[in-house]
Amino acid sequence: MRLTKKEIVRFIITGLLIVAAAVIASLTIGRDIYYGSRDQGLLSFAIVNFSGYLFFLFMPVEIAFVYYLTGEVNIFALNAVAIGTAIASESIDYLIGLYFSKDVISRLIGTRRYVKAESRIRKYGNIVIFFFNVTPLSSPVISLAAGMIRHRVKDALIFTISGLIIKYFILTWIFR
């Protein structure tokens, strides 16, 4: 089986993104685990959470949240950082979807992923945006697709924020 040039480029980009995610996690949460300083690591958490909500980096942000939640960190500060960085990242995802061509985005994440997200938003609207943000599903790809189809910014923001607030409230309630 011979790979095309496009597949090789996609494979290399995917590999670089995986390496970037591993480096970010290692330099932030990994350092906090090693030195036992998760109560001091809101900046580390902010970096990981911000990065994890960008559509091209997949990181276990909910696991990181729970890890920091079980430390001696201020619950309100942790929730504010989690929600704030997630909103900032998903806004960037929306803007990338709005301003970049479908060709560029399909090279980054593959046509199938964004077409699937786009069709869900067209079919179910704001409920999909809310559902993907309240669950650990790939909400950044939904934000990207919302930007691509020029979904109303106000609706996307309201349902993103609502979903994130509920998700982090539930996680805080269960694990604290």
C-alpha positions in Angstrom: 0.0 0.0 0.0 1.5 3.3 -1.1 0.6 6.5 0.7 -0.2 9.7 -1.2 1.6 12.9 -0.5 -1.5 14.3 1.2 -1.7 11.3 3.5 2.0 11.6 4.4 1.6 15.3 5.2 -1.5 14.5 7.4 0.4 11.7 9.1 3.3 14.1 9.9 1.0 16.8 11.1 -0.8 14.4 13.3 2.4 13.1 14.8 3.6 16.7 15.5 0.4 17.5 17.2 0.6 14.4 19.4 4.2 15.3 20.3 3.0 18.9 21.1 0.2 17.6 23.3 2.7 15.3 25.1 5.2 18.1 25.6 2.5 20.5 26.9 1.2 17.9 29.3 4.7 16.9 30.5 5.8 20.5 31.1 2.7 21.4 33.0 0.8 18.7 34.7 3.7 16.3 34.6 5.9 18.8 36.4 3.2 19.4 39.0 2.8 15.6 39.6 6.5 15.1 39.8 7.0 17.9 42.3 3.7 17.3 44.1 2.5 20.9 43.6 -0.9 20.6 42.1 -2.2 23.2 44.6 0.2 25.8 43.0 -0.5 24.8 39.4 -3.5 26.8 38.2 -1.2 28.2 35.5 -0.3 24.7 34.4 -3.9 23.7 34.4 -4.8 26.8 32.4 -2.2 26.0 29.7 -3.4 22.4 29.4 -7.1 23.3 29.4 -6.6 26.1 26.8 -4.6 23.7 24.6 -7.0 20.8 25.1 -9.9 22.9 23.8 -8.2 23.8 20.6 -9.6 21.6 17.8 -6.2 20.3 16.6 -4.9 19.2 20.1 -6.7 16.4 21.9 -6.0 16.4 25.6 -7.9 14.9 28.5 -9.0 18.2 30.0 -11.7 16.6 32.2 -9.1 14.3 33.8 -6.8 17.2 34.4 -9.7 19.2 36.0 -10.4 16.3 38.3 -6.7 15.9 39.2 -6.5 19.6 40.2 -9.9 19.5 41.9 -8.7 16.8 44.4 -5.8 19.1 45.4 -5.7 22.1 47.7 -6.8 24.5 45.0 -9.6 27.0 45.3 -12.6 25.4 43.7 -14.0 28.7 42.4 -10.7 29.7 40.8 -10.3 26.3 39.2 -13.8 26.5 37.7 -13.2 30.0 36.5 -9.9 29.1 34.9 -11.5 25.9 33.3 -14.5 27.8 31.9 -12.6 30.9 30.9 -9.8 29.0 29.0 -12.4 26.7 27.4 -14.4 29.7 26.1 -11.3 31.4 24.8 -10.1 28.3 23.0 -13.5 27.5 21.5 -13.9 31.1 20.4 -10.6 30.7 18.5 -11.9 27.4 17.0 -15.0 29.2 15.9 -13.0 32.0 14.3 -10.7 29.5 12.5 -13.8 27.9 11.1 -15.1 31.2 10.1 -12.0 32.6 8.4 -10.1 29.6 7.0 -11.1 27.6 4.0 -12.5 24.2 4.1 -9.5 22.9 2.3 -7.1 24.1 5.0 -9.3 22.6 7.7 -9.8 19.3 6.0 -6.0 19.0 5.7 -5.7 19.5 9.5 -8.5 17.3 10.8 -9.9 15.4 7.8 -13.0 16.0 5.8 -15.0 13.3 7.5 -14.8 14.8 11.0 -15.9 18.3 10.1 -18.6 17.2 7.7 -20.0 15.0 10.4 -20.0 17.9 12.9 -21.4 20.3 10.3 -24.3 18.0 9.5 -25.1 17.6 13.2 -25.2 21.3 13.7 -27.4 21.8 10.7 -29.8 19.0 11.8 -30.0 19.7 15.5 -28.8 23.2 15.9 -27.9 24.6 19.3 -28.7 21.4 21.1 -25.6 19.8 19.6 -23.4 22.7 20.7 -24.8 22.4 24.2 -24.6 18.6 24.3 -21.0 18.4 23.1 -19.9 21.0 25.7 -21.7 19.4 28.6 -20.1 16.0 27.8 -16.5 15.0 27.2 -17.1 14.8 23.5 -15.1 16.8 20.9 -16.7 20.2 21.4 -13.8 22.1 19.8 -14.6 20.4 16.4 -18.3 21.4 16.9 -17.2 25.0 17.5 -15.0 24.9 14.4 -17.9 23.5 12.3 -20.2 26.2 13.7 -17.8 28.8 12.5 -17.6 27.1 9.1 -21.3 27.2 8.6 -21.6 30.7 10.0 -23.8 29.7 12.9 -24.9 32.7 14.9 -22.1 33.7 17.2 -24.4 34.7 20.0 -26.1 31.3 20.0 -22.8 29.4 19.7 -21.4 31.4 22.6 -24.5 31.0 24.8 -24.8 27.3 24.3 -21.1 26.7 24.7 -20.9 28.6 28.0 -24.0 26.9 29.3 -22.7 23.5 28.5 -19.3 24.2 30.0 -20.7 25.7 33.2 -22.9 22.6 33.7 -20.1 20.2 32.9 -17.7 21.7 35.4 -20.4 22.1 38.0 -21.2 18.4 37.7 -17.5 17.4 37.8 -17.0 19.6 40.9 -20.0 18.2 42.6 -19.1 14.5 41.9 -15.3 14.7 42.7 -15.1 17.3 45.4 
